[in-house]
């Protein structure tokens, strides 16, 4: 039987691996594009944690991250894999 600490470490590792896989679909780029990646990673990790709100999707986190970037870069046009992130038009 695994200890709760080992289980928690494994869960955290799985979450990091998942987010890193998702980040492969948000390319690096200029400052604003890299800022998108910078917002996405911790927000997504939080959305997967044990205190997460239910039913938060990777698309929800992407949109939240884009909104945050646009506060500093209003003309920002995000780059991401539209086949991976199924974002509905607003």
VEXMARKE-770453 format. One record per residue (C-alpha): residue number from 1; x, y, z. Coordinates in Angstrom, 3 decimals. Layout:
% VEXMARKE-770453
+-----+----------+----------+----------+
: seq :       xx :       yy :       zz :
+-----+----------+----------+----------+
: NUM :        X :        Y :        Z :
...
+-----+----------+----------+----------+
This chain:
% VEXMARKE-770453
+-----+----------+----------+----------+
: seq :       xx :       yy :       zz :
+-----+----------+----------+----------+
:   1 :    0.000 :    0.000 :    0.000 :
:   2 :    1.373 :    3.381 :   -1.007 :
:   3 :    1.678 :    6.100 :    1.556 :
:   4 :   -0.400 :    9.240 :    1.168 :
:   5 :    2.789 :   11.243 :    0.614 :
:   6 :    3.882 :    8.963 :   -2.215 :
:   7 :    0.419 :    9.161 :   -3.749 :
:   8 :    0.451 :   12.961 :   -3.536 :
:   9 :    3.909 :   13.142 :   -5.124 :
:  10 :    2.802 :   10.849 :   -7.939 :
:  11 :   -0.352 :   12.906 :   -8.511 :
:  12 :    1.689 :   16.124 :   -8.624 :
:  13 :    4.136 :   14.564 :  -11.074 :
:  14 :    1.239 :   13.435 :  -13.294 :
:  15 :   -0.236 :   16.938 :  -13.218 :
:  16 :    3.084 :   18.501 :  -14.232 :
:  17 :    3.480 :   15.992 :  -17.062 :
:  18 :   -0.051 :   16.736 :  -18.285 :
:  19 :    0.499 :   20.496 :  -18.249 :
:  20 :    3.862 :   20.137 :  -19.996 :
:  21 :    2.145 :   18.101 :  -22.733 :
:  22 :   -0.520 :   20.799 :  -23.065 :
:  23 :    2.157 :   23.511 :  -23.274 :
:  24 :    3.507 :   21.800 :  -26.390 :
:  25 :    0.359 :   23.138 :  -28.075 :
:  26 :    1.109 :   26.746 :  -27.078 :
:  27 :    4.273 :   27.719 :  -28.958 :
:  28 :    6.998 :   29.925 :  -27.583 :
:  29 :    7.312 :   33.306 :  -29.242 :
:  30 :    7.667 :   36.966 :  -28.448 :
:  31 :    7.232 :   38.431 :  -24.974 :
:  32 :    3.440 :   38.384 :  -25.050 :
:  33 :    3.295 :   34.811 :  -26.362 :
:  34 :    5.697 :   33.635 :  -23.675 :
:  35 :    3.596 :   35.482 :  -21.121 :
:  36 :    0.621 :   33.388 :  -22.251 :
:  37 :    2.608 :   30.250 :  -21.489 :
:  38 :    3.660 :   31.773 :  -18.173 :
:  39 :    0.062 :   32.396 :  -17.145 :
:  40 :   -1.221 :   29.081 :  -18.453 :
:  41 :    1.111 :   26.785 :  -16.517 :
:  42 :    0.301 :   27.742 :  -12.900 :
:  43 :   -3.374 :   28.374 :  -13.632 :
:  44 :   -3.691 :   24.947 :  -15.214 :
:  45 :   -1.844 :   23.237 :  -12.369 :
:  46 :   -4.220 :   24.902 :   -9.912 :
:  47 :   -7.189 :   23.768 :  -11.994 :
:  48 :   -6.028 :   20.167 :  -11.655 :
:  49 :   -5.249 :   20.284 :   -7.931 :
:  50 :   -7.368 :   18.919 :   -5.117 :
:  51 :   -8.881 :   22.349 :   -4.365 :
:  52 :   -9.843 :   22.875 :   -8.005 :
:  53 :  -13.278 :   23.999 :   -9.080 :
:  54 :  -15.091 :   21.191 :  -10.889 :
:  55 :  -15.433 :   21.125 :  -14.671 :
:  56 :  -12.655 :   23.618 :  -15.468 :
:  57 :  -11.210 :   22.693 :  -18.852 :
:  58 :   -7.884 :   23.406 :  -20.475 :
:  59 :   -9.808 :   25.714 :  -22.815 :
:  60 :  -11.174 :   27.682 :  -19.850 :
:  61 :   -7.641 :   28.137 :  -18.557 :
:  62 :   -6.365 :   29.145 :  -21.995 :
:  63 :   -9.069 :   31.815 :  -22.310 :
:  64 :   -8.334 :   33.103 :  -18.804 :
:  65 :   -4.632 :   33.277 :  -19.684 :
:  66 :   -5.320 :   35.117 :  -22.945 :
:  67 :   -7.452 :   37.680 :  -21.089 :
:  68 :   -4.618 :   38.245 :  -18.612 :
:  69 :   -2.093 :   38.821 :  -21.417 :
:  70 :   -4.449 :   41.225 :  -23.195 :
:  71 :   -4.511 :   43.470 :  -20.127 :
:  72 :   -0.881 :   44.367 :  -20.890 :
:  73 :   -0.972 :   43.715 :  -24.647 :
:  74 :   -4.441 :   44.729 :  -25.928 :
:  75 :   -3.551 :   43.965 :  -29.561 :
:  76 :   -2.210 :   40.505 :  -28.715 :
:  77 :   -3.193 :   37.701 :  -31.074 :
:  78 :   -2.641 :   34.387 :  -29.288 :
:  79 :   -1.006 :   31.452 :  -30.994 :
:  80 :   -2.089 :   27.966 :  -29.990 :
:  81 :   -3.074 :   24.668 :  -31.569 :
:  82 :   -6.739 :   25.136 :  -32.450 :
:  83 :   -7.202 :   21.410 :  -32.978 :
:  84 :   -6.005 :   20.673 :  -29.454 :
:  85 :   -7.717 :   23.599 :  -27.706 :
:  86 :  -11.328 :   23.477 :  -28.842 :
:  87 :  -12.170 :   27.098 :  -28.034 :
:  88 :  -15.650 :   28.219 :  -29.003 :
:  89 :  -16.020 :   31.666 :  -30.534 :
:  90 :  -17.283 :   34.198 :  -28.042 :
+-----+----------+----------+----------+
